Every structure is written in structure tokens, then in C-alpha cells.
Amino acid sequence: MKLRIKCDVQSEVILQRRLELKTGDRNFTFDIGPDGIWNCLTVLASIKDPSKVRWGTEDSKGPRSSNQAPFSIVGEFEDGIVECVIEDIQGLESALSIYMPLRQINWRYPETEVIFEEDDERTLGHLGPVSVSRAKPSPSKVAEKAFVSIVGIALKAQSLTVVASFWREGENDWIAGKFINAFFNYYSVLEGLYGNGKTKNAQVKEEMLKSPELLAQIEKFNKGNHPIQHLVQLAKMMNVREIPTAEQLVNLLVLARGRLHHFQNNPNREQGSPLVHDRYEGIAYLARQLAHGSILDLMARAPA
């Protein structure tokens, strides 16, 4: 029994042919497109304890609603095998990018499958490869009247051009799943609007807490409805169970900025890196909401 993990690759690496490399209990396949460019990596890993694998479909039990599927999907592996394969892929991505134009191996959203061999017992219904992906925003239909109105507002708000450019870059990073980069861009909006030129953490925090506009955005955030996973991450970072105060949220933003800005290459300390973007989705979401609301308010108040 083997675990197969397949990842899309973004590169400008031209290979003469499809390559396969076997090392230990892993088999790495480097596939190319019609243009010869390396565009896919597949890893086959031996599963040492097949008894811990449950991969397939099983019939739903009990009553079900009209829109509920008659079966559920089950995907369980022996502990650590998926993480171990992903670590190998991360190592390849980081090392190969030093020597060749490799932009990304998309290990965050791979296609996963269990390969059953002749003597392997199936206890569940057949299930082929399962893919996950990060949803991109759907196209947004904007009425002509609204579009013209927004263009008019934009032309009158040129003083916000630089600040809004950080927001735009933050959105590009957010959609790409680069939440640490997104956080930095959203935070730059907040520090630029409310930091009053200060750079030291304590001074920036003091200036931000003096701003009625930022405090109003925080109050609005605390009263809003937000994805639960983001709130859970924020609560864990602040170690709070109740609605956080403005001071707690501002302190979190400022401390996170300082922590993520520095890297010590210390394996015993949790730090930001391109490998752990997902851990900072919650703090990026907070900064995103506050930055967006702040820019919208300022544009609405732009002189006619």
C-alpha cells in the first residue's frame, strides 16, 4: 500500500524528459508539459502500517436530508506520514529554487490518494484521488452607475494612493494564501494611517490607541460576524476566551509585526517563514478588516 501525493509546480525549468528518482521508501516523479517545462511533482511513499489506513467511502448511517449524500468520504493514515512527505517536498522546493527558476511546488493543496496493491484489503468503497484547493474570489458584477461613482471617488482620493497600494498588494497575497505577506501589507495601512510617524512598538501602540477612527473600526470588528477559524486563531494568540479589548487587539497587531519581521533560524522557537503562512491567517484577517474599513471611511470623507 502506498500514499500518492501530487502537486502542481510553477517553474521555468525545462527538462529533456519525465524523470523518476527513487530514494529509500519514496519515489519522486517529475512530469513535464508539452513545452518541456517541469509542471508536476508526484511522490509515492510506502505505508508501513496499512491497518491504520481508512481510505474510501462508507454508507451514511441513520436518516439523512434530501440534499445529503448517501455516503461519506473517509481519509485516515498512519500518524505523521503525510507531514513527512510534505516536509520532503518543502525541502526540494527550497533547495532547488537556489539553483534553478522554480517558483513554487504547491504542497499546500495537493492531490492525495492511497494506492492499493494486490494483497491489500479494502474495507471501504472505492475512492480515487482527492484534490483540495484554495478558493479564489468569484467574478464580481458591478453596476455601471456604481462603477462610475467609485471611479469618481478614486480620482478625488489621490492622497490615499500609496496607502491603498498596500491594501491591493495585501489582497494579492491573501488570495495566494501568503498570509504573513498579506499581514505586513495590511499592517502598513494601519501604521501609516494611525502610527503618526512612530516606529517603536510601544509608541506605535500608544498612537493607535489614541485614534478614535481606529477604535471605531475595532468596535465594528468586535460586533461583526467572522469565520470561526479566524476567531479561534486570534483567541489562541491572545489567550483570551471573551471578546478582546481594543488594547489587546492593537497589542497583538504590533507584537505580531515585530515577531514576524525578524528571523533567527532557531528551530526551537516558533517563527514566521514561507512554510507556515496558514498559522497567521487569523491575524492577517484582523488587519485586513481594519485596514479595509479605514480606507473606505477615508475615501467616503474625501472632499468633493
Secondary structure, DSSP 4 states (H G I P E B T S, - for coil): -EEEEEEEEEE--B-SS-EEEEETTEEEEEEE-TTSBEEEEEEEEE-S-GGG-EEEEEEPPS---TTS-SEEEEEE-STTHHHHHHHHHHHHHHHHHHHS-EEEE-TTS-EEEEE--TTPPP-SB----EE--PPPPPP----HHHHHHHHHHHHH-GGGHHHHHHHHHHHHHHHHT-HHHHHHHHHHHHHHHHSTT--SHHHHHHHHHH-HHHHHHHHHHHHS---HHHHHHHHHHHT-SSPPPHHHHHHHHHHHHHHHH-----TTS----TT-GGGGHHHHHHHHHHHHHHHHHHHHTS--
